[in-house]
Amino acid sequence: YFDIRLAGVKIGELKATRTIKDTIIAYRLESKVKVWLVVSVEMEHLTETVYHGKKLFSSTSVSRTNSGTYTSSIVWKQGYYQTQVDSYKYKNSVPIYEMVECNIARFYFDEPVNIHKTLADSYGTLATIKKVNPGDYEVDSHGNVNQYSYKNGSLVSASLFSKIRYQVIARNDNRLASAGVQE
């Protein structure tokens, strides 16, 4: 489990799970946020991702907010990824022809060592991963720079942008057990 904080105040939580069965790895990110910013903002987000070995097979996301429901679907077809994204003020159906070996869900479990691109699930595009210091990474997705910090290979905190900049902070040092990893 991770706390979601805005200006140091807890506004929600994120639960990250990973399930491994043979060569299939499934990730699930569930978050719920409620905050008052001039008006009440509520959001529930679910991302489900499936890998076959190191290759992304599919990623689907659903965000329910008080301004609407937004979805993204990225699925491997023969030779490319079919994308269908209908997000807040953004739509995309441009196929991805590069092999995808990483998406944001993996960041909650694996430090992106020697990985240079990641799938920005909510946009259906690839984003660049930049290592800025040992254990510190930046991902630039459509001008929004998200930052991830790791200690001993485990995610400690992230500074993310989704209409507002917020922090995701691991609740304790036993992150994998608290996140419900099933290996």
Disulfide bonds with the S-S distance in Angstrom:
none
